[in-house]
Amino acid sequence: MASSSANRDSGRKWSAKENKDFEEALAEFDKDTPDRWSNVARAVGTRTIEEVKKHYEVLLEDVNSIESGKVPLPNYKTT
């Protein structure tokens, strides 16, 4: 979800690979990890600490919007 909001953080859209690396790094380096954002930035490899922190903030905003009902869930057709 954060990729759709990517321009809200650094102005440069995050690639699918960057998002995947970001997600994997978040899973590996939880909130209790010392130097979490440095580790996440290093794992992404193409973003600064500030960029990954902002991308995380955007991700949280997106999740909060979805959970509060501000973003409608897709209506998938079943067969």
Secondary structure, 3 states (H helix, E strand, C coil): CHHHHHHHCCCCCCCHHHHHHHHHHHHHCCCCCCCHHHHHHHHHCCCCHHHHHHHHHHHHHHHHHHHCCCCCCCCCCCC
